[in-house]
Amino acid sequence: MLKTSVLAAFLAIVALSPAYAAQDLCNEAHMKQMDGMIAKMTDATKQKEATTALDMSKAAMKKGDTAGCMKHMNEAHKAMGM
Ligand SMILES: [Cu+2]
């Protein structure tokens, strides 16, 4: 149930972003959403994986490295089972 609601929340975010592009995900608002979604994860190992990937994604975002941000973001999404 929890996993389904996390996925539903993610799909809602994607649906709200018609131009589902890097700049829509590499921003503070989405990072907050990711933090919230990761906090709800039940698999501690995957949760740590997602947190590590998201931290790297945030670091890349701060450097203005959108490609790097998206690369680590995708890793975080994968760890979240997306
Ligand atoms: Cu994300």
PDB file of the backbone (N, CA, C, O) and the ligand in Angstrom, with CONECT records:
HET     CU  A 101       1
ATOM      1  N   MET A   1       0.836  -1.209   0.000  1.00  0.00           N
ATOM      2  CA  MET A   1       0.000   0.000   0.000  1.00  0.00           C
ATOM      3  C   MET A   1       0.865   1.251   0.000  1.00  0.00           C
ATOM      4  O   MET A   1       0.653   2.178  -0.782  1.00  0.00           O
ATOM      5  N   LEU A   2       1.859   1.252   0.910  1.00  0.00           N
ATOM      6  CA  LEU A   2       2.729   2.422   1.031  1.00  0.00           C
ATOM      7  C   LEU A   2       3.477   2.647  -0.270  1.00  0.00           C
ATOM      8  O   LEU A   2       3.572   3.771  -0.762  1.00  0.00           O
ATOM      9  N   LYS A   3       4.007   1.558  -0.824  1.00  0.00           N
ATOM     10  CA  LYS A   3       4.782   1.667  -2.055  1.00  0.00           C
ATOM     11  C   LYS A   3       3.891   2.206  -3.171  1.00  0.00           C
ATOM     12  O   LYS A   3       4.327   3.020  -3.985  1.00  0.00           O
ATOM     13  N   THR A   4       2.651   1.749  -3.201  1.00  0.00           N
ATOM     14  CA  THR A   4       1.709   2.193  -4.222  1.00  0.00           C
ATOM     15  C   THR A   4       1.441   3.683  -4.093  1.00  0.00           C
ATOM     16  O   THR A   4       1.353   4.390  -5.098  1.00  0.00           O
ATOM     17  N   SER A   5       1.312   4.163  -2.864  1.00  0.00           N
ATOM     18  CA  SER A   5       1.020   5.579  -2.674  1.00  0.00           C
ATOM     19  C   SER A   5       2.224   6.430  -3.036  1.00  0.00           C
ATOM     20  O   SER A   5       2.073   7.541  -3.544  1.00  0.00           O
ATOM     21  N   VAL A   6       3.431   5.911  -2.775  1.00  0.00           N
ATOM     22  CA  VAL A   6       4.646   6.633  -3.156  1.00  0.00           C
ATOM     23  C   VAL A   6       4.713   6.742  -4.673  1.00  0.00           C
ATOM     24  O   VAL A   6       5.029   7.795  -5.226  1.00  0.00           O
ATOM     25  N   LEU A   7       4.410   5.637  -5.327  1.00  0.00           N
ATOM     26  CA  LEU A   7       4.447   5.618  -6.790  1.00  0.00           C
ATOM     27  C   LEU A   7       3.375   6.548  -7.343  1.00  0.00           C
ATOM     28  O   LEU A   7       3.614   7.270  -8.312  1.00  0.00           O
ATOM     29  N   ALA A   8       2.211   6.532  -6.739  1.00  0.00           N
ATOM     30  CA  ALA A   8       1.120   7.393  -7.181  1.00  0.00           C
ATOM     31  C   ALA A   8       1.520   8.856  -7.034  1.00  0.00           C
ATOM     32  O   ALA A   8       1.228   9.678  -7.903  1.00  0.00           O
ATOM     33  N   ALA A   9       2.192   9.174  -5.929  1.00  0.00           N
ATOM     34  CA  ALA A   9       2.639  10.544  -5.701  1.00  0.00           C
ATOM     35  C   ALA A   9       3.645  10.946  -6.766  1.00  0.00           C
ATOM     36  O   ALA A   9       3.626  12.068  -7.270  1.00  0.00           O
ATOM     37  N   PHE A  10       4.519  10.013  -7.097  1.00  0.00           N
ATOM     38  CA  PHE A  10       5.520  10.311  -8.122  1.00  0.00           C
ATOM     39  C   PHE A  10       4.855  10.522  -9.480  1.00  0.00           C
ATOM     40  O   PHE A  10       5.192  11.460 -10.202  1.00  0.00           O
ATOM     41  N   LEU A  11       3.927   9.662  -9.819  1.00  0.00           N
ATOM     42  CA  LEU A  11       3.242   9.790 -11.106  1.00  0.00           C
ATOM     43  C   LEU A  11       2.472  11.093 -11.168  1.00  0.00           C
ATOM     44  O   LEU A  11       2.367  11.702 -12.233  1.00  0.00           O
ATOM     45  N   ALA A  12       1.932  11.528 -10.040  1.00  0.00           N
ATOM     46  CA  ALA A  12       1.210  12.795  -9.996  1.00  0.00           C
ATOM     47  C   ALA A  12       2.164  13.942 -10.288  1.00  0.00           C
ATOM     48  O   ALA A  12       1.816  14.891 -10.992  1.00  0.00           O
ATOM     49  N   ILE A  13       3.368  13.847  -9.740  1.00  0.00           N
ATOM     50  CA  ILE A  13       4.376  14.884  -9.981  1.00  0.00           C
ATOM     51  C   ILE A  13       4.723  14.927 -11.467  1.00  0.00           C
ATOM     52  O   ILE A  13       4.808  15.996 -12.070  1.00  0.00           O
ATOM     53  N   VAL A  14       4.918  13.747 -12.037  1.00  0.00           N
ATOM     54  CA  VAL A  14       5.269  13.671 -13.463  1.00  0.00           C
ATOM     55  C   VAL A  14       4.129  14.226 -14.303  1.00  0.00           C
ATOM     56  O   VAL A  14       4.355  14.961 -15.264  1.00  0.00           O
ATOM     57  N   ALA A  15       2.901  13.870 -13.933  1.00  0.00           N
ATOM     58  CA  ALA A  15       1.736  14.318 -14.692  1.00  0.00           C
ATOM     59  C   ALA A  15       1.596  15.833 -14.628  1.00  0.00           C
ATOM     60  O   ALA A  15       1.107  16.465 -15.564  1.00  0.00           O
ATOM     61  N   LEU A  16       2.030  16.403 -13.511  1.00  0.00           N
ATOM     62  CA  LEU A  16       1.932  17.851 -13.340  1.00  0.00           C
ATOM     63  C   LEU A  16       3.041  18.589 -14.089  1.00  0.00           C
ATOM     64  O   LEU A  16       3.011  19.815 -14.200  1.00  0.00           O
ATOM     65  N   SER A  17       4.011  17.847 -14.598  1.00  0.00           N
ATOM     66  CA  SER A  17       5.110  18.444 -15.353  1.00  0.00           C
ATOM     67  C   SER A  17       5.017  18.012 -16.809  1.00  0.00           C
ATOM     68  O   SER A  17       5.635  17.021 -17.200  1.00  0.00           O
ATOM     69  N   PRO A  18       4.258  18.739 -17.614  1.00  0.00           N
ATOM     70  CA  PRO A  18       4.065  18.336 -19.015  1.00  0.00           C
ATOM     71  C   PRO A  18       5.392  18.164 -19.748  1.00  0.00           C
ATOM     72  O   PRO A  18       5.575  17.200 -20.491  1.00  0.00           O
ATOM     73  N   ALA A  19       6.305  19.089 -19.539  1.00  0.00           N
ATOM     74  CA  ALA A  19       7.626  18.955 -20.139  1.00  0.00           C
ATOM     75  C   ALA A  19       8.510  18.249 -19.126  1.00  0.00           C
ATOM     76  O   ALA A  19       9.326  18.876 -18.451  1.00  0.00           O
ATOM     77  N   TYR A  20       8.341  16.958 -19.028  1.00  0.00           N
ATOM     78  CA  TYR A  20       9.056  16.142 -18.049  1.00  0.00           C
ATOM     79  C   TYR A  20      10.537  16.148 -18.387  1.00  0.00           C
ATOM     80  O   TYR A  20      11.060  15.190 -18.956  1.00  0.00           O
ATOM     81  N   ALA A  21      11.204  17.230 -18.032  1.00  0.00           N
ATOM     82  CA  ALA A  21      12.605  17.400 -18.408  1.00  0.00           C
ATOM     83  C   ALA A  21      13.468  17.615 -17.179  1.00  0.00           C
ATOM     84  O   ALA A  21      12.962  17.756 -16.066  1.00  0.00           O
ATOM     85  N   ALA A  22      14.766  17.639 -17.391  1.00  0.00           N
ATOM     86  CA  ALA A  22      15.726  17.755 -16.307  1.00  0.00           C
ATOM     87  C   ALA A  22      15.448  18.951 -15.403  1.00  0.00           C
ATOM     88  O   ALA A  22      15.501  18.829 -14.179  1.00  0.00           O
ATOM     89  N   GLN A  23      15.157  20.082 -15.986  1.00  0.00           N
ATOM     90  CA  GLN A  23      14.967  21.278 -15.153  1.00  0.00           C
ATOM     91  C   GLN A  23      13.725  21.184 -14.273  1.00  0.00           C
ATOM     92  O   GLN A  23      13.583  21.945 -13.316  1.00  0.00           O
ATOM     93  N   ASP A  24      12.821  20.250 -14.594  1.00  0.00           N
ATOM     94  CA  ASP A  24      11.638  20.073 -13.762  1.00  0.00           C
ATOM     95  C   ASP A  24      11.957  19.246 -12.523  1.00  0.00           C
ATOM     96  O   ASP A  24      11.241  19.316 -11.524  1.00  0.00           O
ATOM     97  N   LEU A  25      13.033  18.461 -12.587  1.00  0.00           N
ATOM     98  CA  LEU A  25      13.363  17.587 -11.475  1.00  0.00           C
ATOM     99  C   LEU A  25      14.538  18.121 -10.666  1.00  0.00           C
ATOM    100  O   LEU A  25      14.620  17.893  -9.459  1.00  0.00           O
ATOM    101  N   CYS A  26      15.438  18.826 -11.322  1.00  0.00           N
ATOM    102  CA  CYS A  26      16.594  19.367 -10.613  1.00  0.00           C
ATOM    103  C   CYS A  26      16.271  20.740 -10.060  1.00  0.00           C
ATOM    104  O   CYS A  26      16.808  21.749 -10.517  1.00  0.00           O
ATOM    105  N   ASN A  27      15.398  20.769  -9.082  1.00  0.00           N
ATOM    106  CA  ASN A  27      15.062  22.019  -8.400  1.00  0.00           C
ATOM    107  C   ASN A  27      14.711  21.709  -6.948  1.00  0.00           C
ATOM    108  O   ASN A  27      14.450  20.562  -6.587  1.00  0.00           O
ATOM    109  N   GLU A  28      14.711  22.749  -6.131  1.00  0.00           N
ATOM    110  CA  GLU A  28      14.489  22.576  -4.684  1.00  0.00           C
ATOM    111  C   GLU A  28      13.142  21.924  -4.385  1.00  0.00           C
ATOM    112  O   GLU A  28      13.036  21.098  -3.479  1.00  0.00           O
ATOM    113  N   ALA A  29      12.110  22.298  -5.152  1.00  0.00           N
ATOM    114  CA  ALA A  29      10.771  21.758  -4.890  1.00  0.00           C
ATOM    115  C   ALA A  29      10.764  20.240  -5.057  1.00  0.00           C
ATOM    116  O   ALA A  29      10.227  19.516  -4.219  1.00  0.00           O
ATOM    117  N   HIS A  30      11.372  19.763  -6.156  1.00  0.00           N
ATOM    118  CA  HIS A  30      11.379  18.319  -6.371  1.00  0.00           C
ATOM    119  C   HIS A  30      12.276  17.619  -5.351  1.00  0.00           C
ATOM    120  O   HIS A  30      11.968  16.512  -4.908  1.00  0.00           O
ATOM    121  N   MET A  31      13.379  18.257  -4.981  1.00  0.00           N
ATOM    122  CA  MET A  31      14.269  17.659  -3.978  1.00  0.00           C
ATOM    123  C   MET A  31      13.503  17.459  -2.669  1.00  0.00           C
ATOM    124  O   MET A  31      13.685  16.449  -1.989  1.00  0.00           O
ATOM    125  N   LYS A  32      12.661  18.405  -2.324  1.00  0.00           N
ATOM    126  CA  LYS A  32      11.839  18.286  -1.105  1.00  0.00           C
ATOM    127  C   LYS A  32      10.877  17.121  -1.243  1.00  0.00           C
ATOM    128  O   LYS A  32      10.670  16.356  -0.302  1.00  0.00           O
ATOM    129  N   GLN A  33      10.281  16.993  -2.443  1.00  0.00           N
ATOM    130  CA  GLN A  33       9.357  15.888  -2.676  1.00  0.00           C
ATOM    131  C   GLN A  33      10.103  14.561  -2.545  1.00  0.00           C
ATOM    132  O   GLN A  33       9.605  13.607  -1.948  1.00  0.00           O
ATOM    133  N   MET A  34      11.310  14.522  -3.120  1.00  0.00           N
ATOM    134  CA  MET A  34      12.117  13.304  -3.032  1.00  0.00           C
ATOM    135  C   MET A  34      12.424  12.964  -1.574  1.00  0.00           C
ATOM    136  O   MET A  34      12.301  11.811  -1.162  1.00  0.00           O
ATOM    137  N   ASP A  35      12.821  13.969  -0.800  1.00  0.00           N
ATOM    138  CA  ASP A  35      13.115  13.753   0.626  1.00  0.00           C
ATOM    139  C   ASP A  35      11.913  13.119   1.315  1.00  0.00           C
ATOM    140  O   ASP A  35      12.053  12.165   2.081  1.00  0.00           O
ATOM    141  N   GLY A  36      10.737  13.658   1.034  1.00  0.00           N
ATOM    142  CA  GLY A  36       9.517  13.165   1.650  1.00  0.00           C
ATOM    143  C   GLY A  36       9.219  11.739   1.241  1.00  0.00           C
ATOM    144  O   GLY A  36       8.815  10.916   2.063  1.00  0.00           O
ATOM    145  N   MET A  37       9.422  11.447  -0.049  1.00  0.00           N
ATOM    146  CA  MET A  37       9.139  10.108  -0.558  1.00  0.00           C
ATOM    147  C   MET A  37      10.139   9.103   0.003  1.00  0.00           C
ATOM    148  O   MET A  37       9.770   7.980   0.349  1.00  0.00           O
ATOM    149  N   ILE A  38      11.414   9.509   0.092  1.00  0.00           N
ATOM    150  CA  ILE A  38      12.442   8.603   0.625  1.00  0.00           C
ATOM    151  C   ILE A  38      12.174   8.335   2.111  1.00  0.00           C
ATOM    152  O   ILE A  38      12.369   7.218   2.590  1.00  0.00           O
ATOM    153  N   ALA A  39      11.731   9.353   2.824  1.00  0.00           N
ATOM    154  CA  ALA A  39      11.442   9.197   4.255  1.00  0.00           C
ATOM    155  C   ALA A  39      10.363   8.149   4.490  1.00  0.00           C
ATOM    156  O   ALA A  39      10.309   7.546   5.562  1.00  0.00           O
ATOM    157  N   LYS A  40       9.497   7.924   3.490  1.00  0.00           N
ATOM    158  CA  LYS A  40       8.399   6.966   3.640  1.00  0.00           C
ATOM    159  C   LYS A  40       8.777   5.558   3.214  1.00  0.00           C
ATOM    160  O   LYS A  40       7.981   4.628   3.342  1.00  0.00           O
ATOM    161  N   MET A  41      10.006   5.402   2.702  1.00  0.00           N
ATOM    162  CA  MET A  41      10.422   4.071   2.244  1.00  0.00           C
ATOM    163  C   MET A  41      10.543   3.119   3.423  1.00  0.00           C
ATOM    164  O   MET A  41      10.908   3.525   4.526  1.00  0.00           O
ATOM    165  N   THR A  42      10.230   1.836   3.179  1.00  0.00           N
ATOM    166  CA  THR A  42      10.236   0.849   4.261  1.00  0.00           C
ATOM    167  C   THR A  42      11.473  -0.037   4.207  1.00  0.00           C
ATOM    168  O   THR A  42      11.815  -0.668   5.206  1.00  0.00           O
ATOM    169  N   ASP A  43      12.149  -0.099   3.068  1.00  0.00           N
ATOM    170  CA  ASP A  43      13.359  -0.912   2.913  1.00  0.00           C
ATOM    171  C   ASP A  43      14.575  -0.050   3.269  1.00  0.00           C
ATOM    172  O   ASP A  43      14.971   0.824   2.498  1.00  0.00           O
ATOM    173  N   ALA A  44      15.161  -0.306   4.442  1.00  0.00           N
ATOM    174  CA  ALA A  44      16.251   0.525   4.960  1.00  0.00           C
ATOM    175  C   ALA A  44      17.458   0.560   4.022  1.00  0.00           C
ATOM    176  O   ALA A  44      18.096   1.601   3.866  1.00  0.00           O
ATOM    177  N   THR A  45      17.766  -0.572   3.402  1.00  0.00           N
ATOM    178  CA  THR A  45      18.921  -0.635   2.494  1.00  0.00           C
ATOM    179  C   THR A  45      18.683   0.240   1.273  1.00  0.00           C
ATOM    180  O   THR A  45      19.539   1.038   0.890  1.00  0.00           O
ATOM    181  N   LYS A  46      17.519   0.082   0.669  1.00  0.00           N
ATOM    182  CA  LYS A  46      17.167   0.874  -0.513  1.00  0.00           C
ATOM    183  C   LYS A  46      17.042   2.353  -0.148  1.00  0.00           C
ATOM    184  O   LYS A  46      17.382   3.236  -0.935  1.00  0.00           O
ATOM    185  N   GLN A  47      16.550   2.595   1.054  1.00  0.00           N
ATOM    186  CA  GLN A  47      16.375   3.962   1.526  1.00  0.00           C
ATOM    187  C   GLN A  47      17.727   4.664   1.608  1.00  0.00           C
ATOM    188  O   GLN A  47      17.861   5.822   1.214  1.00  0.00           O
ATOM    189  N   LYS A  48      18.734   3.943   2.129  1.00  0.00           N
ATOM    190  CA  LYS A  48      20.067   4.510   2.249  1.00  0.00           C
ATOM    191  C   LYS A  48      20.647   4.778   0.860  1.00  0.00           C
ATOM    192  O   LYS A  48      21.286   5.803   0.622  1.00  0.00           O
ATOM    193  N   GLU A  49      20.409   3.830  -0.049  1.00  0.00           N
ATOM    194  CA  GLU A  49      20.855   3.949  -1.431  1.00  0.00           C
ATOM    195  C   GLU A  49      20.250   5.206  -2.073  1.00  0.00           C
ATOM    196  O   GLU A  49      20.948   5.995  -2.710  1.00  0.00           O
ATOM    197  N   ALA A  50      18.960   5.365  -1.890  1.00  0.00           N
ATOM    198  CA  ALA A  50      18.248   6.507  -2.477  1.00  0.00           C
ATOM    199  C   ALA A  50      18.741   7.815  -1.870  1.00  0.00           C
ATOM    200  O   ALA A  50      18.911   8.809  -2.576  1.00  0.00           O
ATOM    201  N   THR A  51      18.972   7.809  -0.552  1.00  0.00           N
ATOM    202  CA  THR A  51      19.447   9.020   0.125  1.00  0.00           C
ATOM    203  C   THR A  51      20.821   9.418  -0.394  1.00  0.00           C
ATOM    204  O   THR A  51      21.073  10.592  -0.665  1.00  0.00           O
ATOM    205  N   THR A  52      21.706   8.438  -0.532  1.00  0.00           N
ATOM    206  CA  THR A  52      23.060   8.706  -1.039  1.00  0.00           C
ATOM    207  C   THR A  52      22.996   9.280  -2.451  1.00  0.00           C
ATOM    208  O   THR A  52      23.668  10.265  -2.756  1.00  0.00           O
ATOM    209  N   ALA A  53      22.193   8.667  -3.303  1.00  0.00           N
ATOM    210  CA  ALA A  53      22.059   9.131  -4.687  1.00  0.00           C
ATOM    211  C   ALA A  53      21.467  10.538  -4.723  1.00  0.00           C
ATOM    212  O   ALA A  53      21.902  11.382  -5.506  1.00  0.00           O
ATOM    213  N   LEU A  54      20.475  10.782  -3.872  1.00  0.00           N
ATOM    214  CA  LEU A  54      19.843  12.105  -3.871  1.00  0.00           C
ATOM    215  C   LEU A  54      20.813  13.172  -3.365  1.00  0.00           C
ATOM    216  O   LEU A  54      20.816  14.299  -3.860  1.00  0.00           O
ATOM    217  N   ASP A  55      21.635  12.814  -2.377  1.00  0.00           N
ATOM    218  CA  ASP A  55      22.639  13.767  -1.885  1.00  0.00           C
ATOM    219  C   ASP A  55      23.585  14.169  -3.012  1.00  0.00           C
ATOM    220  O   ASP A  55      23.943  15.339  -3.149  1.00  0.00           O
ATOM    221  N   MET A  56      23.988  13.180  -3.821  1.00  0.00           N
ATOM    222  CA  MET A  56      24.888  13.480  -4.937  1.00  0.00           C
ATOM    223  C   MET A  56      24.163  14.312  -5.985  1.00  0.00           C
ATOM    224  O   MET A  56      24.748  15.196  -6.612  1.00  0.00           O
ATOM    225  N   SER A  57      22.889  14.018  -6.164  1.00  0.00           N
ATOM    226  CA  SER A  57      22.074  14.777  -7.116  1.00  0.00           C
ATOM    227  C   SER A  57      21.974  16.238  -6.676  1.00  0.00           C
ATOM    228  O   SER A  57      22.100  17.152  -7.492  1.00  0.00           O
ATOM    229  N   LYS A  58      21.744  16.447  -5.377  1.00  0.00           N
ATOM    230  CA  LYS A  58      21.649  17.814  -4.832  1.00  0.00           C
ATOM    231  C   LYS A  58      22.972  18.546  -5.001  1.00  0.00           C
ATOM    232  O   LYS A  58      22.993  19.727  -5.348  1.00  0.00           O
ATOM    233  N   ALA A  59      24.088  17.836  -4.751  1.00  0.00           N
ATOM    234  CA  ALA A  59      25.408  18.451  -4.882  1.00  0.00           C
ATOM    235  C   ALA A  59      25.638  18.890  -6.324  1.00  0.00           C
ATOM    236  O   ALA A  59      26.167  19.974  -6.569  1.00  0.00           O
ATOM    237  N   ALA A  60      25.238  18.043  -7.283  1.00  0.00           N
ATOM    238  CA  ALA A  60      25.400  18.380  -8.695  1.00  0.00           C
ATOM    239  C   ALA A  60      24.519  19.574  -9.052  1.00  0.00           C
ATOM    240  O   ALA A  60      24.938  20.461  -9.795  1.00  0.00           O
ATOM    241  N   MET A  61      23.310  19.591  -8.523  1.00  0.00           N
ATOM    242  CA  MET A  61      22.383  20.695  -8.790  1.00  0.00           C
ATOM    243  C   MET A  61      23.001  22.019  -8.322  1.00  0.00           C
ATOM    244  O   MET A  61      22.925  23.029  -9.022  1.00  0.00           O
ATOM    245  N   LYS A  62      23.614  22.002  -7.130  1.00  0.00           N
ATOM    246  CA  LYS A  62      24.217  23.218  -6.581  1.00  0.00           C
ATOM    247  C   LYS A  62      25.354  23.719  -7.456  1.00  0.00           C
ATOM    248  O   LYS A  62      25.629  24.918  -7.512  1.00  0.00           O
ATOM    249  N   LYS A  63      26.024  22.773  -8.152  1.00  0.00           N
ATOM    250  CA  LYS A  63      27.129  23.153  -9.035  1.00  0.00           C
ATOM    251  C   LYS A  63      26.622  23.574 -10.409  1.00  0.00           C
ATOM    252  O   LYS A  63      27.403  24.009 -11.256  1.00  0.00           O
ATOM    253  N   GLY A  64      25.315  23.446 -10.632  1.00  0.00           N
ATOM    254  CA  GLY A  64      24.748  23.768 -11.933  1.00  0.00           C
ATOM    255  C   GLY A  64      24.967  22.657 -12.947  1.00  0.00           C
ATOM    256  O   GLY A  64      24.861  22.873 -14.154  1.00  0.00           O
ATOM    257  N   ASP A  65      25.275  21.455 -12.440  1.00  0.00           N
ATOM    258  CA  ASP A  65      25.519  20.302 -13.301  1.00  0.00           C
ATOM    259  C   ASP A  65      24.214  19.519 -13.464  1.00  0.00           C
ATOM    260  O   ASP A  65      23.940  18.580 -12.717  1.00  0.00           O
ATOM    261  N   THR A  66      23.417  19.925 -14.455  1.00  0.00           N
ATOM    262  CA  THR A  66      22.102  19.306 -14.651  1.00  0.00           C
ATOM    263  C   THR A  66      22.230  17.847 -15.080  1.00  0.00           C
ATOM    264  O   THR A  66      21.460  17.000 -14.628  1.00  0.00           O
ATOM    265  N   ALA A  67      23.190  17.547 -15.944  1.00  0.00           N
ATOM    266  CA  ALA A  67      23.372  16.159 -16.396  1.00  0.00           C
ATOM    267  C   ALA A  67      23.718  15.263 -15.211  1.00  0.00           C
ATOM    268  O   ALA A  67      23.174  14.168 -15.070  1.00  0.00           O
ATOM    269  N   GLY A  68      24.630  15.739 -14.359  1.00  0.00           N
ATOM    270  CA  GLY A  68      25.012  14.970 -13.183  1.00  0.00           C
ATOM    271  C   GLY A  68      23.850  14.852 -12.221  1.00  0.00           C
ATOM    272  O   GLY A  68      23.640  13.804 -11.610  1.00  0.00           O
ATOM    273  N   CYS A  69      23.102  15.920 -12.090  1.00  0.00           N
ATOM    274  CA  CYS A  69      21.927  15.937 -11.214  1.00  0.00           C
ATOM    275  C   CYS A  69      20.936  14.869 -11.657  1.00  0.00           C
ATOM    276  O   CYS A  69      20.428  14.110 -10.832  1.00  0.00           O
ATOM    277  N   MET A  70      20.661  14.807 -12.957  1.00  0.00           N
ATOM    278  CA  MET A  70      19.699  13.839 -13.486  1.00  0.00           C
ATOM    279  C   MET A  70      20.218  12.408 -13.354  1.00  0.00           C
ATOM    280  O   MET A  70      19.452  11.483 -13.085  1.00  0.00           O
ATOM    281  N   LYS A  71      21.533  12.238 -13.549  1.00  0.00           N
ATOM    282  CA  LYS A  71      22.126  10.902 -13.452  1.00  0.00           C
ATOM    283  C   LYS A  71      21.889  10.336 -12.044  1.00  0.00           C
ATOM    284  O   LYS A  71      21.423   9.208 -11.885  1.00  0.00           O
ATOM    285  N   HIS A  72      22.220  11.145 -11.026  1.00  0.00           N
ATOM    286  CA  HIS A  72      22.055  10.674  -9.650  1.00  0.00           C
ATOM    287  C   HIS A  72      20.582  10.619  -9.259  1.00  0.00           C
ATOM    288  O   HIS A  72      20.174   9.777  -8.459  1.00  0.00           O
ATOM    289  N   MET A  73      19.792  11.517  -9.825  1.00  0.00           N
ATOM    290  CA  MET A  73      18.348  11.493  -9.578  1.00  0.00           C
ATOM    291  C   MET A  73      17.766  10.171 -10.055  1.00  0.00           C
ATOM    292  O   MET A  73      16.967   9.545  -9.359  1.00  0.00           O
ATOM    293  N   ASN A  74      18.178   9.749 -11.257  1.00  0.00           N
ATOM    294  CA  ASN A  74      17.685   8.484 -11.792  1.00  0.00           C
ATOM    295  C   ASN A  74      18.105   7.318 -10.906  1.00  0.00           C
ATOM    296  O   ASN A  74      17.350   6.362 -10.728  1.00  0.00           O
ATOM    297  N   GLU A  75      19.319   7.400 -10.350  1.00  0.00           N
ATOM    298  CA  GLU A  75      19.778   6.348  -9.438  1.00  0.00           C
ATOM    299  C   GLU A  75      18.890   6.321  -8.195  1.00  0.00           C
ATOM    300  O   GLU A  75      18.525   5.256  -7.698  1.00  0.00           O
ATOM    301  N   ALA A  76      18.556   7.498  -7.712  1.00  0.00           N
ATOM    302  CA  ALA A  76      17.670   7.585  -6.546  1.00  0.00           C
ATOM    303  C   ALA A  76      16.309   6.984  -6.879  1.00  0.00           C
ATOM    304  O   ALA A  76      15.749   6.220  -6.092  1.00  0.00           O
ATOM    305  N   HIS A  77      15.782   7.333  -8.049  1.00  0.00           N
ATOM    306  CA  HIS A  77      14.471   6.809  -8.468  1.00  0.00           C
ATOM    307  C   HIS A  77      14.514   5.291  -8.548  1.00  0.00           C
ATOM    308  O   HIS A  77      13.569   4.615  -8.139  1.00  0.00           O
ATOM    309  N   LYS A  78      15.622   4.749  -9.079  1.00  0.00           N
ATOM    310  CA  LYS A  78      15.759   3.299  -9.220  1.00  0.00           C
ATOM    311  C   LYS A  78      15.744   2.631  -7.853  1.00  0.00           C
ATOM    312  O   LYS A  78      15.087   1.610  -7.654  1.00  0.00           O
ATOM    313  N   ALA A  79      16.485   3.226  -6.908  1.00  0.00           N
ATOM    314  CA  ALA A  79      16.526   2.681  -5.552  1.00  0.00           C
ATOM    315  C   ALA A  79      15.139   2.706  -4.920  1.00  0.00           C
ATOM    316  O   ALA A  79      14.810   1.879  -4.069  1.00  0.00           O
ATOM    317  N   MET A  80      14.325   3.686  -5.362  1.00  0.00           N
ATOM    318  CA  MET A  80      12.961   3.806  -4.846  1.00  0.00           C
ATOM    319  C   MET A  80      12.013   2.852  -5.559  1.00  0.00           C
ATOM    320  O   MET A  80      10.828   2.796  -5.230  1.00  0.00           O
ATOM    321  N   GLY A  81      12.519   2.108  -6.526  1.00  0.00           N
ATOM    322  CA  GLY A  81      11.699   1.147  -7.230  1.00  0.00           C
ATOM    323  C   GLY A  81      10.893   1.735  -8.359  1.00  0.00           C
ATOM    324  O   GLY A  81       9.841   1.210  -8.722  1.00  0.00           O
ATOM    325  N   MET A  82      11.388   2.834  -8.921  1.00  0.00           N
ATOM    326  CA  MET A  82      10.691   3.486 -10.034  1.00  0.00           C
ATOM    327  C   MET A  82      11.404   3.199 -11.360  1.00  0.00           C
ATOM    328  O   MET A  82      10.963   3.664 -12.411  1.00  0.00           O
TER     329      MET A  82
HETATM  330 CU    CU A 101      13.324  12.687  -8.313  1.00  0.00          CU2+
END
